Amino acid sequence: MTLQERIADAKAALHDLMTGRRVRVVVDQNGERVEYSAANRADLSAYIAMLEAELSTRTKAVGAMRLWF
């Protein structure tokens, strides 16, 4: 998975968390309960910022080289 794909996935997860689409508890027809832990919003935002910072350092253009004789 590329860095850009990880950023897109993290942003989608944050969107789902913020809009209430993230399932946290599921109870099946037998009454068995399964809990899923949702990522903390602040942690997820920090993760996105970290990935975007990594992407920006990878894509920065380097200035022209000069040769001195």
Secondary structure, 3 states (H helix, E strand, C coil): CCHHHHHHHHHHHHHHHHCCCCCCEEECCCCCEEECCCCCHHHHHHHHHHHHHHHHHHHCCCCCCCCCC
